[in-house]
């Protein structure tokens, strides 16, 4: 897989994960689902961007 393909796939996955996480947080009450909202927040703010950066900074390595 080329670097460009990896970056495109990672970007697509990150966008989908971000949309789902933000959608969850905006449509569910925090008091009803506190742990799920915490996980969605951490995913949207930390996990998804770090995944993308890992692929982006990885270069052309296989």
Phi and psi in degrees as GROMACS dihedral restraints (atoms count N, CA, C in turn):
[ dihedral_restraints ]
;  ai    aj    ak    al  type     phi  dphi    fc
    3     4     5     6     1   -80.4    20    10
    4     5     6     7     1   165.1    20    10
    6     7     8     9     1   -61.9    20    10
    7     8     9    10     1   -39.2    20    10
    9    10    11    12     1   -65.1    20    10
   10    11    12    13     1   -39.7    20    10
   12    13    14    15     1   -66.7    20    10
   13    14    15    16     1   -43.9    20    10
   15    16    17    18     1   -60.9    20    10
   16    17    18    19     1   -43.3    20    10
   18    19    20    21     1   -65.6    20    10
   19    20    21    22     1   -39.9    20    10
   21    22    23    24     1   -66.0    20    10
   22    23    24    25     1   -43.2    20    10
   24    25    26    27     1   -64.8    20    10
   25    26    27    28     1   -43.9    20    10
   27    28    29    30     1   -63.7    20    10
   28    29    30    31     1   -39.9    20    10
   30    31    32    33     1   -64.6    20    10
   31    32    33    34     1   -42.8    20    10
   33    34    35    36     1   -62.5    20    10
   34    35    36    37     1   -43.6    20    10
   36    37    38    39     1   -65.1    20    10
   37    38    39    40     1   -43.4    20    10
   39    40    41    42     1   -62.5    20    10
   40    41    42    43     1   -40.7    20    10
   42    43    44    45     1   -63.1    20    10
   43    44    45    46     1   -43.5    20    10
   45    46    47    48     1   -64.4    20    10
   46    47    48    49     1   -44.9    20    10
   48    49    50    51     1   -63.3    20    10
   49    50    51    52     1   -42.4    20    10
   51    52    53    54     1   -61.5    20    10
   52    53    54    55     1   -45.5    20    10
   54    55    56    57     1   -63.4    20    10
   55    56    57    58     1   -43.7    20    10
   57    58    59    60     1   -65.0    20    10
   58    59    60    61     1   -44.8    20    10
   60    61    62    63     1   -64.1    20    10
   61    62    63    64     1   -46.7    20    10
   63    64    65    66     1   -67.4    20    10
   64    65    66    67     1   -37.1    20    10
   66    67    68    69     1   -61.5    20    10
   67    68    69    70     1   -42.2    20    10
   69    70    71    72     1   -60.9    20    10
   70    71    72    73     1   -48.3    20    10
   72    73    74    75     1   -64.0    20    10
   73    74    75    76     1   -33.7    20    10
   75    76    77    78     1   -84.9    20    10
   76    77    78    79     1   -15.9    20    10
   78    79    80    81     1  -109.8    20    10
   79    80    81    82     1    -5.9    20    10
   81    82    83    84     1  -118.4    20    10
   82    83    84    85     1   142.7    20    10
   84    85    86    87     1   -72.5    20    10
   85    86    87    88     1   135.6    20    10
   87    88    89    90     1   -65.7    20    10
   88    89    90    91     1   -34.7    20    10
   90    91    92    93     1   -72.2    20    10
   91    92    93    94     1   -24.8    20    10
   93    94    95    96     1   -85.2    20    10
   94    95    96    97     1   -29.0    20    10
   96    97    98    99     1  -135.0    20    10
   97    98    99   100     1    62.5    20    10
   99   100   101   102     1   -65.4    20    10
  100   101   102   103     1   -41.0    20    10
  102   103   104   105     1   -71.6    20    10
  103   104   105   106     1   -39.7    20    10
  105   106   107   108     1   -64.5    20    10
  106   107   108   109     1   -39.7    20    10
  108   109   110   111     1   -67.4    20    10
  109   110   111   112     1   -36.7    20    10
  111   112   113   114     1   -63.3    20    10
  112   113   114   115     1   -45.2    20    10
  114   115   116   117     1   -64.2    20    10
  115   116   117   118     1   -40.7    20    10
  117   118   119   120     1   -64.3    20    10
  118   119   120   121     1   -40.9    20    10
  120   121   122   123     1   -64.1    20    10
  121   122   123   124     1   -47.2    20    10
  123   124   125   126     1   -63.9    20    10
  124   125   126   127     1   -36.5    20    10
  126   127   128   129     1   -65.3    20    10
  127   128   129   130     1   -46.6    20    10
  129   130   131   132     1   -69.1    20    10
  130   131   132   133     1   -35.5    20    10
  132   133   134   135     1   -94.5    20    10
  133   134   135   136     1   -29.5    20    10
  135   136   137   138     1  -118.4    20    10
  136   137   138   139     1   -53.9    20    10
  138   139   140   141     1   -67.5    20    10
  139   140   141   142     1   -49.1    20    10
  141   142   143   144     1   -63.6    20    10
  142   143   144   145     1   -48.4    20    10
  144   145   146   147     1   -63.9    20    10
  145   146   147   148     1   -35.9    20    10
  147   148   149   150     1   -67.1    20    10
  148   149   150   151     1   -36.6    20    10
  150   151   152   153     1   -62.3    20    10
  151   152   153   154     1   -45.7    20    10
  153   154   155   156     1   -63.9    20    10
  154   155   156   157     1   -43.3    20    10
  156   157   158   159     1   -64.3    20    10
  157   158   159   160     1   -36.2    20    10
  159   160   161   162     1   -61.1    20    10
  160   161   162   163     1   -44.2    20    10
  162   163   164   165     1   -69.7    20    10
  163   164   165   166     1   -42.4    20    10
  165   166   167   168     1   -63.4    20    10
  166   167   168   169     1   -44.2    20    10
  168   169   170   171     1   -80.8    20    10
  169   170   171   172     1   -12.3    20    10
  171   172   173   174     1   -67.6    20    10
  172   173   174   175     1   -20.3    20    10
  174   175   176   177     1    73.9    20    10
  175   176   177   178     1  -147.1    20    10
  177   178   179   180     1   -93.5    20    10
  178   179   180   181     1    15.5    20    10
  180   181   182   183     1   -70.4    20    10
  181   182   183   184     1   147.4    20    10
